[in-house]
């Protein structure tokens, strides 16, 4: 039906009277199968799988009485499930018969209350050492060395038993004399001694301090971890519910980082794997990993590529294989805020590819849009995740969120931070944390707590219901972006070394962060591209660059990108030869880290190969805008606030979610996009209303006015809708004045 009401304003605040979510409809989420009727039918009560699920901390003496009480409150507050999370303070022995019996009891209680029960796979974190059981039962998981340290000497020392590799400098070359070092004893020269270093007990782990972390690149370590934690653990008491009431497992911050100053990562298979991949011996080029000597850019690129593959082969593939076999979803997160530093994980996106439900974390309440290492405000880290989900058809994306936000965190904070993630591509909210007790130091463990300890707990249901509906809508259809921006991860590898960060590494991180943030705030629709994923899932079709399930009509080489992987270059040249558009903000100089000369049409600016110096507004307007989808200011030059959008395609229309991340200023403007009818879907109440729009140049045009920390959800139908109540224009509500509050502090 045609609607011509002029829109003045709408406010989305959380109602306390929304009905609880208790249905369990499911859908594949494929755009060609999703219709407005399906969304309308299930919007009010989407089901537990779309509800949030907190990290439920087991950090005391666990009893069935505590489980009963807290599970009931989770249900009453409209959660969809829980993640059972062992954490410091736990008294019940981890993975003991008592522990597993209590987990089994929790699953049964979940069935009674219709709550999913997820497995957090570690005794605290990081995942992989099973609270010390892996290093205890498998010595080779930690006793072979994990790092190399460079020392220099003019004469060889008396004791050489801790030295793995010995090089002798001869001019600008290094000769490997490891097998012949005794002939050098007593002679003078420039000797480089590479000693193995080991993970230390309790270092870089939170959990039992008696054991070191394990080397996740060593064959068999992940399998041992799974055998202890899953096969002999949770599988024995809940295996029949895997994929049903136990949807999956959460791995937390697994990594391959070195410990100690001046060390690089090493693992027993490193040299052989490097030789097989790159056809030269890394031993003779080890100095290039520590200093700018030799062909250090090439060596570092090749080194990190090898380390990444060892991490994927040693950790990701066994975990993926197990979860696929047992119908589980593998979720969790890594060290995504470290980018572009590769030490803990060389390529975030490459690792997400192996998760059925990849995730990130977003902690604290400090909104920082500048630093690539920030939490909230870090657009790049969320776009990495949502891009992989788009390309590899992963319907759900998780964020472990709110941890360390502080006891003073408000509902306005919670909504704003949750909306900001949702609009960038998160559709599974995992609250950090829900504590059983605040006794002792526990109260300082990244508060707040989603539990009875907080005064707002009786009212949290309304916010959970809101995000359940947001998650439901944003889990259906497809986000289809036509622009691919290559992430300069492999270029950053070339500037990574032990010690103080190189300026070039810092510059790559800062420039790319600014680049992505500016595009997002300009309402540009794009995906990021991992060259590791392109290697496995990339192809071309005429003037289309394809990554998995997505095809792109424009590929962007961003600022700071100096090197490109060989497979990516091959595809890009084929794509460019067929007329595919390439925008270069940086000149490519190297392939696989080595200097290269054969760039094909990429070195020949033309109609489809365009060099640009900076991301100016005119450049965005000329090359990045979409005439079929526009968000513009209404009556002024600025939309105001801090507006973001998320658009998804269904069989009979489009979903549009708008979020204003500003805490102080509204966002006002107009949307113009394909469609005939606009429907407002209110996640706070579940209401679905006809919304005023008018035709403009053959498209639907409509206004929005979003308050600070507000949001709006629309469905733009390809056809006229019928039978919906009309949206009623209303001015913003004002806060109700309360009585004076006084706090009396007892005398100390």
Buried (B, 14 or more C-beta within 10 A) or exposed (E): EEBEBEBEBBBBBBBEEBEBBBEBEEBEBBBEEBBBEBBBEBBBBBBBBBBBBBBBBBBBEBEEEBBBEBBBBBBBBBBBBBBBBBBBBBEBEBBEEEBBEBBBBBBBBBBEBBBBBBBBBBBBBBBBBBBBBBBBEBEBBBEBBBBBBBEEEEEBEEEBEEBBBBBBBEEEEBEBBBEEBEEBEEEEEEBBBBBBBBBEBBEBBBBBEEBBBBBBBBBEBBBBBBBBBBBEBBBEBBEEBBBEBBBBBBBBBBBBBBBEEBBBBBBBBBBEBBBEBBEEEBBBBBBBBBEEBBBBBBBBBBBBBBBBBBBBBBBBEBBBBBBEEBEBBBBBBBBBBBBBBBBBBBBBBBBBBBBBBBBBBBBBBEBEBEEBBBBBBBBBBBBBBBBBBBBBEBBBBBBBBBBBBEEEBEBBBBBBBBBBBBBBBBBBBBBBBBBBBBEEEBEEBBBBBBBEBBEEBEEBBBBBBBBBBBBBBBBBBBBBBBBBBBBBBBBBBBBBBBEEEBEBBBBBBBBBBBBBBBBBBBBBBBBBBBBBBBBBBBBBEEBBBBBBEBBBBBBBBBBBBBBBBBBBBBBBBBBBBBEBBBBBBBEBBBBBBBEBEEBBBBEEEEEBBBEBEEBEEEBBEEBBBBEEBBBEEBEEEEBBBBBBBBBBBBBBBBBBBBBBBBEEBBBBBBBBBEBBBBBBBBBBBBBBBBBBBBEEEEBBBBBBBBBBBBBBBBBBBBEEBEEBEEBEEEEEEEEEEEEEEEEEEEEE
